[in-house]
Amino acid sequence: MTRARAFVALGSNLGCRRVNLRAAVDRLRQLSNVTAVSGFHLTRAVAESGVAAGDPDFLNAAVAIETGLDARTLLDGLLEIETGLGRDRTAAPAGPRTIDLDLLLFGNAVITEPGLLVPHPRMHQRRFVLEPLAQIAPTAWHPVQRKTALDLLLGLADS
């Protein structure tokens, strides 16, 4: 069986954020082999994708996994974890959330399918994604930007 190295971003800004992130990591361990977990990073909510600047601050992290699942099956598993931890995408799909799991990278694959874009299309612009990712995998390769996670992080303008 072919195994892929993948990276998942985690975020929470409702409820006990630390508990939510730990629960998500525990459930990820049931889905695939978790090989690294970043520290938790406190991040201000930024006005983007339905999140308002006044929303509660996020706690963010990144996880590295080795998986035998294909990218679509892994994404489906991430969505099931979100639902199981109380995320309701119908009420406010991009608003405050108990948990948010984003598939960032899946090996060196570039995937463009309905509902599945890998690498994550905005990861290279987001400090709250790149800081935890670079902490656990500074040499993780972005196959579209053709840079490592650390290079992408160092290239961000301060905000």
Salt bridges, closest charged atoms under 4 A:
GLU48 OE2 - ARG126 NH2 2.58
GLU82 OE2 - ARG87 NH1 3.42
GLU82 OE1 - ARG89 NH2 2.67
ASP100 OD1 - ARG87 NH1 2.75
ASP100 OD2 - ARG97 NH1 3.22
ASP102 OD2 - HIS120 NE2 3.88
GLU113 OE1 - ARG72 NH2 3.11
GLU131 OE2 - ARG127 NH1 3.78
ASP158 OD1 - ARG127 NH2 3.61
